[in-house]
Amino acid sequence: MGSMSIWHWLVVAVIVLLLFGRGKIPELMGDVAKGIKSFKAGMKDEDTAEAAKKELEAKPGETVATKTEQKA
């Protein structure tokens, strides 16, 4: 009773297919993938914004124009 056999998993799979249909599951997985991509993009933007903020705070006496002139 503690473990599930292959027959239990087959019954569960059939019930899920009946409830959601064949086309709905790939659509749900596509939405999950889009959410993950959005999350990664948001994290990347946040990291870039934090790096820029730290760069500006690194030398408090300089202006942005001075820093860009030094890089050139």
PEBEL-V501566 format. One record per pair of residues at least 24 apart in sequence whose ideal C-beta (glycine too) atoms are under 8 Angstrom apart, sorted by the first residue. I is the first residue (numbers start at 1). J is the second residue. Records with the same first field share a line. If there is no record, write none. Layout:
I = J  J
This chain:
none
